[in-house]
Amino acid sequence: MFKTTRILPLLLTLSQVACSQTNRPSKLIPAAAEINPGPVISHHANIAAAFRPLMARLAAESRRKPFVLAIGGAHGETRAGHSTNQHIAREILPGLAEFNSRIIVWEYLQFGNEAHQSIETYKKTGRYDEQLAKWLNIFSENQGLDEFMASVRQYGFILFGSNLIDQAEKDAYPYVASRGPLINQRSRDTIDRLVARGLSVVAINGYIHNDTAPLAGWEPYNYGAEFSRRADINYLELDIIIPEFFDDFTDEIVRVNNWKTYVPKDGVTQVHYPRENRYVFILPRQ
């Protein structure tokens, strides 16, 4: 059993966000509606149903160049016991396996080759070795880890971690705000190294790392903007919104105007921004 939290707010408090930065249309360019006609909204029975066509397109396009599918979500679990990792394990990982996409850079695993080897041992035995068990107990402030790991073993995923290495490093970066840029850099470098080998990569991080257009002041926490501009890869941002985690967040932070109006009673609302190659899956309240 690992340490749990009922709700862990997303990385930093709202007061730390530079909300004063707004995008005001210039008089020298067309109105925003002419530049970007807005999102395409659709409803699906569940995440798996929404994800499969998205993944099919990525897989088909990967014959020309590798893709980076960057999935972002909130840390922790809701009062009803739901978590981002849990939804990914149940509804995203099977879809990845169907299209033989098995390389994952996972923020919830420690950085370095030793962690990678521990995962390979777990896949063979179904048991955490001493190092992996210790690390998960130290850093597992997120729910759904056991279920996620079971899916990794079931489908044969290859995991690379990007989080802190040990307790000493955690002590050196005691606050979430202080460790965020380090985790972001490790995620970025690991993705880049794998893509340089011609491999497609799935990256799973906290919500702000994968943004194609980060808020002003959040750039040190973000790799999405860089990768989305690269011509040698196909970058796709996918955000999973569990409403209970985002209720206190503004539309600017969620990056969906009037996002609460899209919360479904059941199933999943998909908000697609074609020009940004960004998808948002909004789940119902539990």
C-alpha positions as CSV (number, residue, x, y, z in Angstrom):
1,M,0.0,0.0,0.0
2,F,1.3,3.4,-0.8
3,K,0.8,6.8,0.7
4,T,-2.4,8.5,-0.5
5,T,-3.8,12.0,-0.7
6,R,-7.4,12.8,-1.0
7,I,-6.8,15.8,-3.3
8,L,-3.5,17.2,-4.3
9,P,-3.9,20.7,-6.0
10,L,-2.3,21.0,-9.4
11,L,1.4,22.0,-8.9
12,L,1.0,25.6,-7.8
13,T,-1.7,27.7,-6.3
14,L,-3.8,30.0,-8.4
15,S,-2.1,33.0,-6.8
16,Q,1.2,32.0,-8.5
17,V,-0.3,32.2,-12.0
18,A,0.3,35.3,-14.0
19,C,-3.4,35.8,-14.7
20,S,-2.8,39.4,-15.8
21,Q,-1.5,38.2,-19.2
22,T,-4.3,38.2,-21.7
23,N,-4.5,37.7,-25.4
24,R,-6.0,40.8,-26.9
25,P,-6.5,40.9,-30.7
26,S,-4.4,43.5,-32.5
27,K,-6.1,46.0,-34.7
28,L,-3.6,45.0,-37.4
29,I,-4.8,41.4,-37.6
30,P,-8.2,39.8,-38.2
31,A,-10.5,39.1,-35.2
32,A,-9.6,36.0,-33.2
33,A,-12.6,34.1,-34.5
34,E,-11.2,34.5,-38.1
35,I,-7.8,33.1,-37.0
36,N,-9.0,30.2,-35.0
37,P,-12.7,29.3,-35.5
38,G,-12.8,27.6,-32.1
39,P,-13.0,24.1,-30.8
40,V,-14.9,21.1,-32.2
41,I,-17.1,19.6,-29.5
42,S,-18.2,16.0,-29.5
43,H,-19.6,13.5,-27.0
44,H,-18.3,9.9,-26.5
45,A,-19.4,6.9,-24.4
46,N,-16.1,6.8,-22.6
47,I,-12.4,7.8,-22.9
48,A,-11.5,4.7,-24.8
49,A,-14.1,5.5,-27.5
50,A,-12.8,9.1,-27.8
51,F,-9.2,8.0,-27.8
52,R,-9.2,5.3,-30.4
53,P,-9.7,7.4,-33.6
54,L,-7.2,9.9,-32.2
55,M,-4.6,7.1,-31.7
56,A,-5.4,5.6,-35.1
57,R,-4.5,8.8,-36.8
58,L,-1.3,9.2,-34.9
59,A,-0.3,5.6,-35.7
60,A,-0.9,6.1,-39.4
61,E,1.0,9.4,-39.5
62,S,4.0,7.8,-37.6
63,R,5.0,6.1,-40.8
64,R,6.3,9.4,-42.0
65,K,7.7,10.8,-38.7
66,P,7.5,9.8,-35.0
67,F,4.9,11.2,-32.7
68,V,4.9,12.6,-29.2
69,L,1.6,12.1,-27.5
70,A,1.7,14.2,-24.4
71,I,-1.0,13.4,-21.8
72,G,-1.6,15.9,-19.0
73,G,-3.8,15.6,-15.9
74,A,-4.1,16.5,-12.2
75,H,-2.3,14.7,-9.4
76,G,-4.1,12.9,-6.6
77,E,-7.6,11.3,-6.3
78,T,-11.1,12.6,-5.8
79,R,-13.3,11.9,-2.9
80,A,-14.9,9.2,-5.0
81,G,-11.5,7.6,-5.6
82,H,-10.9,8.6,-9.2
83,S,-7.5,9.6,-10.5
84,T,-5.9,10.4,-13.8
85,N,-3.6,7.4,-13.6
86,Q,-6.6,5.2,-13.1
87,H,-8.4,6.4,-16.2
88,I,-5.2,6.1,-18.2
89,A,-4.6,2.6,-17.1
90,R,-8.2,1.5,-17.9
91,E,-8.9,3.4,-21.1
92,I,-5.7,4.8,-22.6
93,L,-3.1,2.0,-22.2
94,P,-5.2,-0.7,-23.9
95,G,-5.6,1.7,-26.9
96,L,-1.9,2.3,-27.1
97,A,-1.2,-1.4,-27.0
98,E,-3.7,-2.0,-29.8
99,F,-1.6,0.2,-32.1
100,N,1.7,-1.2,-30.7
101,S,2.8,2.1,-29.1
102,R,4.6,1.0,-25.9
103,I,7.2,3.6,-25.0
104,I,6.1,5.8,-22.1
105,V,7.9,8.6,-20.3
106,W,6.1,8.6,-16.9
107,E,6.4,11.5,-14.4
108,Y,5.4,9.2,-11.5
109,L,8.6,7.1,-11.8
110,Q,12.1,8.1,-10.6
111,F,14.6,9.3,-13.2
112,G,17.4,7.0,-14.4
113,N,18.2,3.6,-15.8
114,E,17.9,1.8,-12.5
115,A,14.2,2.6,-12.3
116,H,13.9,1.5,-15.9
117,Q,15.5,-1.8,-15.0
118,S,13.2,-2.2,-11.9
119,I,10.2,-1.9,-14.1
120,E,11.5,-4.6,-16.4
121,T,12.0,-6.8,-13.3
122,Y,8.4,-6.1,-12.2
123,K,7.1,-7.0,-15.7
124,K,8.7,-10.4,-15.4
125,T,7.8,-11.2,-11.7
126,G,4.7,-9.1,-10.9
127,R,6.5,-7.9,-7.8
128,Y,8.1,-4.6,-6.9
129,D,11.8,-4.9,-6.1
130,E,13.1,-3.1,-3.0
131,Q,14.2,0.0,-4.9
132,L,10.9,0.5,-6.8
133,A,8.8,-0.2,-3.7
134,K,10.8,2.3,-1.6
135,W,10.5,4.9,-4.3
136,L,6.8,4.5,-4.8
137,N,6.3,4.8,-1.0
138,I,8.3,8.0,-0.9
139,F,6.8,9.8,-3.9
140,S,3.5,8.2,-4.6
141,E,1.2,11.2,-3.8
142,N,-0.9,10.0,-6.7
143,Q,-3.6,7.4,-6.8
144,G,-4.0,4.6,-9.4
145,L,-0.3,3.6,-9.4
146,D,-1.0,-0.1,-8.7
147,E,-3.6,-0.3,-11.5
148,F,-1.3,1.6,-13.8
149,M,1.6,-0.7,-13.1
150,A,-0.6,-3.8,-13.6
151,S,-1.6,-2.5,-17.1
152,V,2.1,-1.9,-17.9
153,R,2.8,-5.5,-17.1
154,Q,-0.2,-6.8,-18.9
155,Y,0.6,-5.0,-22.2
156,G,4.4,-4.9,-22.0
157,F,5.0,-1.2,-21.9
158,I,8.5,0.2,-21.6
159,L,8.7,3.0,-18.9
160,F,11.2,5.8,-18.5
161,G,10.9,7.9,-15.4
162,S,11.5,11.7,-15.0
163,N,10.9,12.4,-11.3
164,L,13.2,12.9,-8.4
165,I,15.8,10.1,-7.8
166,D,15.7,9.6,-4.1
167,Q,14.9,11.0,-0.7
168,A,18.0,13.2,-0.7
169,E,16.9,14.9,-3.9
170,K,13.4,15.3,-2.6
171,D,15.0,17.1,0.5
172,A,16.9,19.3,-1.9
173,Y,13.7,20.2,-3.7
174,P,11.1,20.2,-0.8
175,Y,8.4,22.1,-2.6
176,V,6.4,21.1,-5.7
177,A,7.1,24.5,-7.2
178,S,10.8,24.0,-6.9
179,R,11.0,20.5,-8.4
180,G,8.6,21.2,-11.3
181,P,11.3,22.7,-13.6
182,L,13.7,19.8,-12.9
183,I,11.0,17.2,-13.6
184,N,10.1,19.1,-16.8
185,Q,13.7,19.2,-18.0
186,R,14.1,15.4,-17.4
187,S,10.9,14.7,-19.2
188,R,11.9,16.9,-22.1
189,D,15.4,15.4,-22.4
190,T,14.2,11.8,-22.2
191,I,11.5,12.4,-24.9
192,D,14.1,14.1,-27.1
193,R,16.6,11.3,-26.7
194,L,14.0,8.7,-27.7
195,V,12.6,10.7,-30.6
196,A,16.2,11.1,-31.9
197,R,16.2,7.3,-32.3
198,G,13.1,7.5,-34.5
199,L,10.8,6.3,-31.8
200,S,7.3,7.5,-31.0
201,V,6.7,8.4,-27.4
202,V,3.8,8.8,-25.0
203,A,4.6,11.2,-22.2
204,I,2.4,11.3,-19.0
205,N,2.9,14.4,-16.8
206,G,1.1,16.9,-14.7
207,Y,-1.3,19.2,-16.5
208,I,1.0,22.2,-17.4
209,H,4.0,20.4,-18.8
210,N,2.4,19.4,-22.1
211,D,0.7,22.7,-23.0
212,T,1.3,23.8,-26.6
213,A,0.8,27.4,-25.4
214,P,1.8,27.8,-21.7
215,L,0.7,30.7,-19.6
216,A,3.2,33.5,-19.1
217,G,5.5,32.7,-16.3
218,W,5.0,28.9,-16.6
219,E,7.6,28.3,-19.3
220,P,10.1,26.6,-17.0
221,Y,7.4,23.9,-16.3
222,N,6.6,23.3,-19.9
223,Y,8.1,21.2,-22.8
224,G,5.0,21.2,-25.0
225,A,5.6,24.5,-26.7
226,E,9.0,23.5,-27.9
227,F,7.9,20.1,-29.2
228,S,4.8,21.4,-30.9
229,R,7.0,23.7,-33.0
230,R,9.3,20.9,-34.3
231,A,8.8,19.8,-37.8
232,D,10.5,16.4,-37.3
233,I,7.8,15.1,-35.0
234,N,4.0,15.0,-34.8
235,Y,3.1,16.5,-31.4
236,L,-0.3,16.1,-29.9
237,E,-1.5,17.4,-26.6
238,L,-4.2,15.5,-24.7
239,D,-5.6,16.8,-21.4
240,I,-7.8,14.8,-19.1
241,I,-10.1,17.0,-17.0
242,I,-11.5,15.4,-13.8
243,P,-13.8,18.3,-12.8
244,E,-13.3,17.9,-9.1
245,F,-9.6,18.9,-9.5
246,F,-10.3,22.0,-11.6
247,D,-13.3,23.6,-9.9
248,D,-11.2,26.5,-8.5
249,F,-9.3,27.0,-11.7
250,T,-10.1,29.8,-14.3
251,D,-10.9,29.2,-17.9
252,E,-7.5,30.7,-18.7
253,I,-5.7,27.9,-16.7
254,V,-7.8,25.1,-18.1
255,R,-7.5,26.7,-21.5
256,V,-11.1,26.0,-22.4
257,N,-13.5,28.9,-22.4
258,N,-16.6,28.1,-20.2
259,W,-15.2,24.7,-19.6
260,K,-17.7,23.9,-16.8
261,T,-20.5,24.0,-19.4
262,Y,-18.9,21.0,-21.1
263,V,-18.9,18.7,-18.1
264,P,-21.2,15.8,-19.2
265,K,-23.7,13.9,-17.1
266,D,-22.1,10.7,-18.4
267,G,-19.6,9.7,-21.0
268,V,-16.9,12.1,-22.1
269,T,-17.0,15.5,-23.8
270,Q,-14.2,15.9,-26.3
271,V,-13.0,19.5,-27.0
272,H,-10.7,19.5,-30.0
273,Y,-8.6,22.4,-31.1
274,P,-7.4,21.4,-34.6
275,R,-4.9,24.1,-35.2
276,E,-3.1,23.5,-31.9
277,N,-3.4,19.7,-32.4
278,R,-4.9,19.6,-28.9
279,Y,-7.6,17.4,-27.4
280,V,-9.3,17.8,-24.1
281,F,-11.3,15.0,-22.5
282,I,-13.7,16.4,-19.9
283,L,-15.2,13.7,-17.6
284,P,-18.4,13.8,-15.5
285,R,-18.5,14.5,-11.9
286,Q,-18.5,11.5,-9.6
